Amino acid sequence: MRKETPLPSSSVPGGAAPPLAKFVSSCFEKKPLFLTLLALTFVMLVWNLPPYYQTLLSSSSCSASLAAATAAASNITSLPLTASPLPLKQQKLSSTPKPDPNKRVFQSYGKAAALFVQMGSYRGGPKTFAVVGLASKPIHVYGRPWFKCEWISTNGSSLRALAYKMLPDWGYGRVYTVVVVNCTFPVNPNHDNSGGKLTVNAYYGDNPRKFEKFTALEEAPGSYNESKFHPPYEYEYLYCGSSLYGNLSASRIKEWMAYHAWFFGPKSHFVFHDAGGVSPEARAVLEPWVKAGRATIQDIKDQAEYDGYYYNQFLVVNDCLHKYRYAANWTFYFDVDEYIYLPDGNTLESVLNEFLDYTQFTIEQNPMSSALCLNDSTQDYSRQWGFEKLLFRDSRTGLRRDRKYAIQAKQAYATGVHMSENVAGKTLHKTEDKIRYYHYHNSITVPGEVCRELVPMSAKNNVTMYNNLPYVFDHNMKKLASTVKEFERKTIGDVQTPQPAHINIPRHT
């Protein structure tokens, strides 16, 4: 065995450690190269030990010998150590500043509102998409959140687009506000119909590194169909209903559905949104129309988890707009206590042909009493429909009343409850001679009989004051009742609803 030249004692720190060769022969009797590698490994281990390594080192005399051997090995491998790890570690610990008692710490727990809550995502055409949802209102009022869209194809390619956001709830939002994100690409991202997915980055603010990423929409290979974006569409007319909540009268729902199925004709469809207001009785009267393909009931009761305006009705109407954007020529927005009416013998087709140059038009209301009925002993009110016996209209003029509207959805980017402010094209308001709607306010929530005040027969020809408001007799809707009832019977058969119990109705003088 080849012998190593002994190292002078001065080469070892402190001059007390024995030479490496002597240590090798006494403890391990191994080759010098192996010991050198072992010693270096031990140096790395000791350097990374926690502060209590002094106790570990003092517990073994062999460990102490290895530490001395490590120092000797550092000379052999030309890796000088000017100080041992222990003093450096202690120096780092001693240099840590003490916490400032005046430095306050703010610790957060949980989140009050989500950055974005997705309800639906839809293609708006070959190059555009719409993502509809809710977002924390304070962050959009006081911050600067933004969005970015990316299409990731199944073939591995991707295309990005900067998104455009709209807040269509007119500031009515509460904890949450409605956000419609428009993603428009320079070309159709799925032009080869290979499929892919739309992803959205939702940013908290100006910082581009702080965002949430989610998949908004996926298209399977071969599923893209451009023909759906061109007429003829599936329906002529579509009804987008607002959130249905509260204790709704099944009888009033039954009458409303039958009337408008007759009014809009067979090429129409009705979309209802159940926010807890569609009771088993109400569902029972709608179910025949659902089975006939004339109506859809969507369950949106989970919206209650997100505090928005009026059961999130702005969210609902925007989702319906984009979900059915290319389903019909015209989309109508009004409530289930409102009835569209055509005065002076107009037809719906002729009226809408006159309005074709407009993207949307608003509709004037005829406000009706939901309590006044004639004191006519020849009438059995328990068998009559609501609009068949509520015949008194508020006669005040010159007031600004809420209007409802219809829209060519393919030219709208977002919408509201009473009209849209995000459209391409013109809006028409002067329509009262062509189309109106009768509004039986709150009648939809009256349990049982709606006739709660009887007025004398002379009220037909006079102004009736009720709750300090003037009412005049208007029986235009009553004239249509028999026609609508016959239509309902022929279309879905007899649909029975519970008859209200007999009550004593007060007489109004």
Summary of the structure (lengths in Angstrom):
residues: 509
radius of gyration: 39.1
end to end distance: 130.0
largest distance: 133.5
contacts: 1451
relative contact order: 0.10
helix: 31%
strand: 26%
